[in-house]
Amino acid sequence: MPYVRGRIFAEVESTGRPKRTLDVLIWGQEWLMRVLADFNDLETLREYLRSIRPSVCAIRYFVPGHHAETIEILTRLNIICFPIECAAAKPETGKLLPEKDLADAGQTALACDADVLVVSKPEYLPYLDECEDLGIFLTDTSFLKHYCELFVRGHDVPWSFAHQVWGQTWNGFYHFGEPRTLSAGHEFLYAAQQKSVNAEARETGRSLVHNRLPNICFTRDRLLFYEIQKLVAHRNKWKRQEYAFESSYYLNFYYPLIFGGFDHCASLVNQTLQMGMPERNVGATYGDFLSALQVKNVTIHGIFIDPKFVEFHKRISFLRHYAAHRGSLAPAKLLKSPAKEPTEAELDAMIAEDGEDLLDAVPDGKLKESFREILRFNFKMRYYEEQGTIAEEVVWVEFAGKRGFITPTAEIYWTFQNFLLFINSVFAELMKCI
């Protein structure tokens, strides 16, 4: 325990803080010209990060010392890298990665605590999941650029390779940084202005494009940033820091923002087409709104009743309603039920054996008994995990007569793309009507 200024302070072990240096192991000997262009772009970002004082985060390259060609190429490009010794694959690494060269790469990445393993051979990329089991992200240079964007954005450095600007703030960042994401909305707003669409519709569209969509993008990026940090925790075998709290916090914003976007679109349709529906009767799944829309524009009505959209909406609706009214979305582990439940005496023995019995320092009474129950619960969960973990980071869902578990953090991109497909389809059809 820390001893500071004459006092002993409590300390939580097996934990850590978000890593501020993204360590990249570059593994390969032959690199295409496209790859060299990627490294050149990445060096622009690294130079920007070096210019920020005080430093907030960094990206560091490691290269095997015997990969002379790679070191020479990077040196010619004036890119700083650190030569390191290779590590021979251990049996457990070789079991996960049967390709010997890739197994050695994985072991070397573990030895230098690399977050990312960049390879030149495309045939290695299918081993993405196996590398994540080691706590390493496997990729090529093209996706490395996006991965670095997520990493620095998580440290509050708004950066996009599509719009490389020093000193950018979050205000307006996504409008320039993700032109493909917001282009359909921008085109609609421009056309609505040019053709003097009513002011109410233009304001609703502005709020959707300039506020809600960037808010969703920001929340998405924060969730993906903590996915990067989870690999660090997994690689270091932290037991008390898995970034579950942080992910849960942003998930409880992500789904309500997306769910509200459906009704936001419905309001935009009602106002742009001048349907005259009272706002309280307008919603993406409201019967009166859909009936009136079918009469006004059958194509846009088809977007709202498309079976794929309806099923997606029900999925998001359940998660949003749960987050807003019934609880908090807190992904948890799905554990295998043990054949025999541990008794209280057995749990107390486990606590004592592990050296976690801190109850002697607590006076007798209700507080002590409360601590005892917390310790017993924690050790019961540990016992369950030893019996087998079926899945991690899952939440219970029930919609369309179906029940089951999903992994929200694994669906971040999928959820975002489905939402974007819906609103862009609405924008495209509304453009034809104004």
URDAGI-V760279 format. One record per backbone hydrogen bond with DSSP energy under -1.0 kcal/mol. NH is the residue of the N-H (numbers start at 0). CO is the residue of the C=O. E is the energy in kcal/mol with one decimal. If there is no record, write none. Layout:
NH/CO/E  NH/CO/E
//
This chain:
3/6/-2.7  6/3/-1.7  8/1/-2.6  21/57/-2.8  23/59/-3.0  24/115/-3.0  25/61/-3.1  26/117/-3.3  35/31/-1.6  36/32/-1.9  37/33/-1.8  38/34/-2.4  39/35/-2.0  40/36/-2.2  41/37/-2.7  42/38/-2.0  43/39/-1.1  44/40/-1.4  45/41/-2.4  46/42/-2.4  47/43/-2.0  48/44/-2.6  49/45/-2.1  50/46/-1.1  57/19/-2.2  59/21/-2.5  61/23/-3.0  62/81/-2.0  64/83/-3.1  66/63/-1.9  67/65/-1.6  70/66/-2.0  71/67/-2.5  72/68/-2.5  73/69/-2.5  74/70/-2.3  75/71/-2.3  76/72/-1.7  77/74/-1.5  78/73/-2.9  81/60/-1.9  83/62/-2.0  93/89/-2.7  94/90/-1.9  95/91/-1.1  96/92/-2.6  102/98/-2.7  103/99/-2.6  104/100/-1.8  105/101/-2.7  106/102/-2.4  107/103/-2.4  108/104/-2.4  109/105/-2.0  110/106/-2.1  111/107/-1.7  112/109/-1.0  113/108/-3.1  114/22/-2.3  115/22/-2.0  116/136/-3.1  117/24/-2.9  118/138/-2.0  119/26/-1.1  123/120/-1.8  124/121/-1.3  126/123/-2.1  127/124/-1.2  130/126/-2.2  131/127/-2.1  132/128/-1.6  135/130/-2.2  136/114/-2.5  138/116/-2.2  143/139/-1.6  144/140/-1.4  146/142/-2.6  147/143/-2.5  148/144/-1.8  149/145/-2.2  150/146/-2.1  151/147/-2.5  152/148/-2.4  153/149/-2.0  155/152/-1.9  156/151/-2.0  162/159/-1.0  172/169/-1.5  175/171/-1.1  176/172/-3.5  177/173/-1.8  181/177/-1.6  182/178/-1.2  185/181/-2.4  186/182/-2.5  187/183/-1.9  188/184/-2.4  189/185/-2.3  190/186/-2.4  191/187/-2.9  192/188/-2.0  193/189/-2.5  194/190/-2.2  195/192/-1.1  196/191/-2.7  201/197/-1.9  202/198/-2.3  203/199/-2.1  204/200/-2.5  205/201/-2.4  206/202/-2.4  207/203/-1.9  208/204/-2.6  209/205/-3.2  210/206/-1.2  211/206/-2.4  212/207/-2.2  214/210/-2.1  215/211/-2.4  216/212/-2.5  217/213/-2.7  218/214/-2.2  219/215/-2.8  220/216/-2.4  221/217/-2.0  222/218/-2.2  223/219/-2.2  224/220/-2.2  225/221/-1.9  226/222/-1.1  227/223/-1.3  228/224/-1.7  229/225/-1.8  230/226/-1.1  231/227/-1.1  232/228/-2.1  233/229/-2.6  234/230/-2.8  235/231/-2.0  237/232/-2.4  239/13/-2.4  246/242/-1.9  247/243/-2.4  248/244/-2.3  249/245/-1.8  250/246/-2.4  251/247/-1.9  252/249/-1.2  253/249/-2.6  254/250/-1.8  256/252/-2.2  257/253/-2.0  258/254/-3.0  259/255/-2.5  260/256/-1.0  262/258/-1.0  263/259/-2.2  264/260/-2.1  265/261/-1.8  266/262/-2.4  267/263/-1.9  268/264/-2.4  269/265/-2.5  270/266/-2.3  271/267/-2.7  272/268/-2.5  274/269/-2.4  280/277/-2.2  281/278/-1.7  285/282/-1.2  289/285/-2.4  290/286/-2.5  291/287/-2.2  292/288/-2.4  293/289/-2.1  294/290/-1.2  295/291/-1.8  296/292/-3.4  300/296/-2.1  301/297/-1.7  302/298/-1.2  303/299/-1.6  304/300/-1.4  309/305/-2.7  310/306/-2.3  311/307/-2.1  312/308/-3.3  313/309/-2.1  314/310/-1.9  315/311/-2.4  316/312/-3.0  317/313/-2.2  318/314/-1.7  319/315/-2.9  320/316/-2.8  321/317/-2.3  322/318/-2.3  323/319/-2.6  324/320/-2.5  325/321/-1.1  326/321/-2.3  329/327/-1.0  331/393/-2.2  333/390/-3.6  335/387/-2.9  346/342/-2.3  347/343/-2.6  348/344/-1.9  349/345/-2.0  350/346/-2.3  351/347/-2.2  352/348/-2.4  353/349/-1.9  355/350/-1.9  357/355/-1.7  360/357/-1.3  361/358/-1.9  368/364/-1.9  369/365/-2.3  370/366/-2.3  371/367/-2.2  372/368/-2.0  373/369/-1.8  374/370/-2.6  375/371/-2.4  376/372/-2.4  377/373/-2.4  378/374/-2.3  379/375/-2.0  380/376/-2.3  381/377/-1.9  382/378/-2.1  383/379/-2.4  384/380/-2.4  385/381/-1.9  386/382/-1.1  389/333/-2.5  390/333/-1.6  393/331/-2.9  394/405/-2.3  396/403/-3.0  398/401/-1.9  401/398/-2.2  403/396/-2.1  405/394/-2.1  409/406/-1.3  410/407/-1.5  414/410/-3.3  415/411/-2.2  416/412/-2.8  417/413/-2.1  418/414/-2.1  419/415/-2.6  420/416/-2.4  421/417/-1.7  422/418/-2.3  423/419/-2.4  424/420/-1.6  425/421/-1.8  426/422/-2.6  427/423/-2.4  428/424/-1.8  429/425/-2.5  430/426/-2.0  432/429/-1.4
//
